[in-house]
Each structure stands twice: as C-alpha cells, then as structure tokens.
Amino acid sequence: MVKKNLGDLSDTDLTNLTQQALTLDQLYGIDMNETLRGVNALMKQYGLTAQETMDYIVKGTQNGLDKTNELGDNLSEYSGKFAQAGYSASEYFQALGERACGRRI
C-alpha cells in the first residue's frame, strides 16, 4: 500500500513510513490508506519528501488535527488549493490547526 501511494522509496524510508502509518492507525484509528493519500498529495503540491510530509501529519495528529478522522482525506483534497493560494506546507498546517484546534501547530 505504501509503495502504491508513494512510489519508489528507499528500503529505510519504506520501513519508517510504513511503521509510522501503522502506528497512526493503531493509536489514533486513522485510516492508513487516507494517510498515505495525504502524504502523496503534500509531496506533489509542496515538493516535500515522504518523511517530511509524514512528520507534519504525525505532529498535526498529536496536536488534534484529526478530530474529525479526515485529516488524510482533507490533505489530499485541499492541499492543492492552499498551494495555489501561496501557502507553504507549514502555513497550511498552521491554518488547519487554527481552524481545528483554535491554536497554532
């Protein structure tokens, strides 16, 4: 599933990202496929590595960004619009945090 969504990764990146996606699923009940779709979208829109993107998702989840259980889905659907509007990935997550949690992430 990770290779299908993210393409060619080193063995180390593949192992790390798979473990992180599984951990998010186990600890927070986040659908792994949706998380990976969100990672893919952020990589394409912002030119981030898979690991940089996963770091944003993990930190955001730990800080309450997935209250509606749709963070990965929202990232895959709206990251392009935020990128086109000139938001950096960091600014995009700050906006998500302010909207979802009332605080900066």
N, C-alpha and C positions, 0 to 999 in steps of 0.2 A: 504494500500500500504506500509506503514511504517513497520507494523508487518511482512508482506510478505517478505520484503527485509532484515530486521534486526533481525527478530526472537523475542524472549522473551525480553521485556523491562519492567521496572517498569512503573507504570502509569505516574509518573512525567517525566521520560525520554521520554516516548512515546509522551506526550503532548508537551514537549520542542522541540523535534526533528521534530515533525510534523509542529509546528509553524515556526521553522527555515526554513524547506524545502519549506513551502508555501511562506514565506517572500522572499526567494531567487527567487522563481518562479515569484512572483508579482513584485519585484523591479528590477530584472535583466533578467527576461524572461528565467530563467534556468529551464529546464525540471525536474520536481520533481522526476520522476522515475530514470532518469540518475544520479541525485544527490544521491539518495538512493543506487543505484548500486555502485557508487563510495565509499560511506560510508562503505558499506558491504565489498568491496574489501580491503580497507585500514584496516578495523578491522581484517580481516583474515590474511593479509600479515604482519601487524605490531603489532598485539595484542593490539590495542587501543580500548578504549570504543567508543561507538557510539557518545557520546558527544565530546570526544577529537577529533574524526575524523571530526565531523561537524564543530568544531571550526577551524580546518585547512581549510576546504572548504570555510567557511564564510570569514575568513581573506584573503584567496587567491583570492576569488571573489572580495572582496572590494579593493584589490590591483591589479586588472586587469588580473588575471589568466584565466578568462573565455572569453577572447576576441573573440575566435572562436566558442563560445557556445558549447564546447565539453569537458569541464573540467571533469564532472562526467564520461563521456564515456572514456576519457583518463585515469582517475584514475582506472576505472575497468579493462581496458585493459593492462596497463603498470605498475601498482604498483607492481605486482609480479616480473617483470623483474628487477625493481630497488631494491626490497628487496633482491632478489637473488644475485644481484651485490654488496650487502653490504651497501646500502644506508639506513639511518634511515628515518623515515617519515619526520622529519624536513629537512634533506638534500635533500630528494626527492622534497619537495615543494620549497626549495631554487633553485634547478636546474630548476624546472618548471618556477619559477619567473625570473630567469636569461635568460631563453630562450624566454619567452613570453613578458617580460617587460624590459629586459635589466637591472634588478635590483634585489636585494635580497628581499625576502618576509619575 
